[in-house]
């Protein structure tokens, strides 16, 4: 009977090693986020991974909120998504857990650093200026439309971008004279300055975050971390407002 016992012992040993290997295996979390969150969320990811052994966040997918919502609705495998407005999150309500607001952001006029061509919202109507804005389908574009409509202004934009990062990039590179972006985009780039307008005070975007309805505990932990004191501290340093 010794040989069967040895075989059984060996088999149990293999199972034990396999279970240990599974227990030590790194779990991957897939996150998608609005382009305006890029810098802040990268810092939050670093802090989250340091605080959660065994969990690794895959490279975050950044894009316009509308684009991300469409991809998720079509089945893109995402565990957590953070978007730039509540209306866009509502489009994927069936795929996600109830969202939680974790930050706010406001519009500003972005101009190349040192430029004095634009000093007020009305200046954007000057046909001699190249002005870029977000497409109306994305949150920064919807906010831009609300701001211009409230001011009774019409701006003939040189281009309509699919995310706010693209608008900020064109202004920073000198391709555009001005653009409407979030305050956080200006604070993250020394190549652009902000021109404020009091009419933007009522144009504030609330940012929701949610775990996928099919995701596990790690996704919930990530959402909790973003809303924790640590996550909120990072967001504040990047210029985001509190929920």
Helices and strands as residue ranges (DSSP letters): H 2-24, E 27-29, E 31-34, G 35-37, H 38-51, E 55-57, E 61-63, H 65-73, E 80-82, H 86-90, E 100-112, G 121-125, E 131-134, H 139-151, E 159-161, H 164-172, E 178-182, H 183-187, E 192-195, G 198-202, E 204-211, H 217-227, H 229-237
